[in-house]
Amino acid sequence: MRKEPSGRFYLRRALQDDVAGTERAPSPNTALDFGLTILRTAEAIAVGKSFASALVTDPETTILEFAFRWKGLAGRYLSSWANPGRSLSYRRIAKQDEITCLVAVPLDTSPDAISTYTKEAIASLFALFEGFEIADKVVDDLVGKLLERKL
């Protein structure tokens, strides 16, 4: 994590798929769990909003800009290893190695809308996996559970 006085914050983290260390976890650099990706993206937006709310004096006119970059994707398959209760119909493989997705979030956005911005951030990422599109209700469910601390 890095913070700059100008108001820029950076968070760099490894994919849990590569460092999970559990029995169910895939071999490193082989998979991308869609649920973990949704949760970590929503978490970054929610935490960013919290930081900004504590620092900004004019929330009605403040826009938070998020850039999400995923690297090392080529050859990975989309999975749901962390939550086997969710499944995919078949393995979808990424051919592209890296993608950056940008999202602008008004600071005065309600917590319920974090799901909308999470969908915007992950749509292009998931499309790399043979055009995969995640159902809105799946994103809404995962983000809702995250924000309610019911995971």
C-alpha positions as CSV (number, residue, x, y, z in Angstrom):
1,M,0.0,0.0,0.0
2,R,1.2,3.5,-0.8
3,K,-0.4,6.9,0.0
4,E,0.6,10.2,-1.4
5,P,-0.3,13.7,0.0
6,S,-1.9,14.6,-3.2
7,G,-4.7,12.1,-2.5
8,R,-3.5,9.2,-4.5
9,F,-3.6,5.7,-2.9
10,Y,-2.1,2.6,-4.3
11,L,-2.8,-1.0,-3.3
12,R,-0.9,-3.9,-4.8
13,R,-1.8,-7.4,-3.9
14,A,-1.1,-10.9,-5.2
15,L,-4.0,-12.9,-6.5
16,Q,-5.4,-15.2,-3.8
17,D,-5.5,-17.9,-6.4
18,D,-1.7,-17.9,-6.4
19,V,-1.0,-17.8,-2.6
20,A,-4.1,-19.4,-1.0
21,G,-2.3,-22.4,0.5
22,T,-5.5,-24.4,1.0
23,E,-6.3,-27.9,-0.2
24,R,-8.9,-26.6,-2.7
25,A,-6.6,-23.9,-4.1
26,P,-5.4,-24.4,-7.6
27,S,-1.7,-24.5,-8.6
28,P,-0.3,-20.9,-8.7
29,N,-0.7,-19.0,-12.0
30,T,-3.4,-21.4,-13.3
31,A,-6.8,-20.0,-12.2
32,L,-8.8,-16.9,-11.4
33,D,-11.7,-17.3,-9.0
34,F,-14.5,-15.0,-10.2
35,G,-15.9,-14.7,-6.7
36,L,-12.7,-13.6,-5.1
37,T,-12.1,-11.2,-7.9
38,I,-15.5,-9.6,-7.3
39,L,-15.0,-9.4,-3.6
40,R,-11.5,-7.9,-3.8
41,T,-12.7,-5.3,-6.4
42,A,-15.7,-4.3,-4.3
43,E,-13.5,-4.2,-1.2
44,A,-11.1,-1.8,-2.9
45,I,-14.0,0.5,-3.9
46,A,-15.6,0.4,-0.5
47,V,-12.3,1.1,1.4
48,G,-11.4,3.9,-1.0
49,K,-14.8,5.5,-0.4
50,S,-14.2,5.3,3.3
51,F,-10.8,6.9,3.1
52,A,-12.1,9.7,0.9
53,S,-15.1,10.3,3.1
54,A,-12.8,10.9,6.0
55,L,-10.6,13.3,4.0
56,V,-12.8,15.2,1.7
57,T,-14.9,18.3,2.6
58,D,-17.1,18.4,-0.4
59,P,-18.4,14.8,-1.1
60,E,-21.1,16.0,-3.5
61,T,-18.6,17.1,-6.1
62,T,-15.8,14.6,-5.5
63,I,-15.2,11.8,-7.9
64,L,-13.0,8.8,-7.0
65,E,-11.1,7.3,-9.9
66,F,-10.1,3.7,-9.6
67,A,-7.8,1.8,-11.9
68,F,-7.7,-2.0,-11.6
69,R,-4.9,-3.8,-13.3
70,W,-4.7,-7.6,-13.5
71,K,-1.5,-9.2,-14.9
72,G,-0.4,-12.7,-15.6
73,L,-3.8,-13.8,-17.0
74,A,-2.9,-15.6,-20.2
75,G,-3.5,-19.3,-19.8
76,R,-5.5,-19.0,-16.6
77,Y,-8.9,-20.5,-16.4
78,L,-11.9,-18.9,-14.7
79,S,-13.0,-20.9,-11.7
80,S,-14.9,-20.9,-8.4
81,W,-12.5,-22.9,-6.3
82,A,-12.9,-20.8,-3.2
83,N,-16.6,-21.3,-3.1
84,P,-17.5,-24.6,-4.6
85,G,-21.2,-23.9,-4.2
86,R,-20.9,-21.7,-7.3
87,S,-20.0,-23.3,-10.5
88,L,-19.2,-22.5,-14.2
89,S,-20.6,-24.6,-17.1
90,Y,-17.1,-25.1,-18.6
91,R,-13.5,-23.8,-18.3
92,R,-12.9,-20.5,-20.0
93,I,-9.3,-19.7,-20.7
94,A,-7.8,-16.2,-20.9
95,K,-5.6,-15.5,-24.0
96,Q,-4.6,-11.9,-23.1
97,D,-2.1,-11.5,-20.3
98,E,-3.0,-8.1,-18.8
99,I,-5.9,-5.7,-18.6
100,T,-6.6,-2.3,-16.9
101,C,-10.1,-1.3,-16.1
102,L,-11.0,2.3,-15.0
103,V,-14.0,3.2,-12.9
104,A,-15.2,6.7,-11.7
105,V,-17.2,6.6,-8.5
106,P,-18.9,9.7,-7.1
107,L,-18.0,9.9,-3.4
108,D,-21.6,10.5,-2.4
109,T,-22.6,7.2,-4.0
110,S,-24.7,5.0,-1.6
111,P,-23.2,1.7,-0.4
112,D,-25.8,-0.2,-2.4
113,A,-24.3,1.2,-5.6
114,I,-20.9,-0.3,-5.0
115,S,-22.1,-3.3,-6.8
116,T,-22.8,-1.3,-9.9
117,Y,-19.2,0.0,-10.0
118,T,-17.8,-3.4,-9.2
119,K,-19.7,-4.8,-12.3
120,E,-18.2,-2.0,-14.4
121,A,-14.7,-2.7,-13.2
122,I,-14.8,-6.5,-13.8
123,A,-16.8,-6.7,-17.0
124,S,-13.8,-6.3,-19.3
125,L,-11.6,-8.6,-17.2
126,F,-14.1,-11.5,-17.3
127,A,-14.7,-10.9,-21.1
128,L,-11.1,-11.9,-21.6
129,F,-12.1,-15.4,-20.5
130,E,-13.8,-16.4,-23.8
131,G,-16.4,-13.6,-23.5
132,F,-17.7,-14.6,-20.1
133,E,-20.4,-12.4,-18.6
134,I,-21.2,-12.7,-14.9
135,A,-24.9,-12.4,-13.9
136,D,-25.8,-9.1,-12.2
137,K,-27.5,-11.0,-9.3
138,V,-24.2,-12.9,-8.6
139,V,-22.3,-9.7,-8.2
140,D,-25.1,-8.1,-6.2
141,D,-25.2,-11.1,-3.9
142,L,-21.4,-11.2,-3.3
143,V,-21.0,-7.5,-2.8
144,G,-24.0,-7.3,-0.5
145,K,-22.6,-10.1,1.7
146,L,-19.2,-8.3,1.7
147,L,-20.7,-5.0,2.8
148,E,-22.9,-6.7,5.4
149,R,-19.9,-8.7,6.6
150,K,-21.8,-12.0,6.1
151,L,-19.2,-13.9,4.1
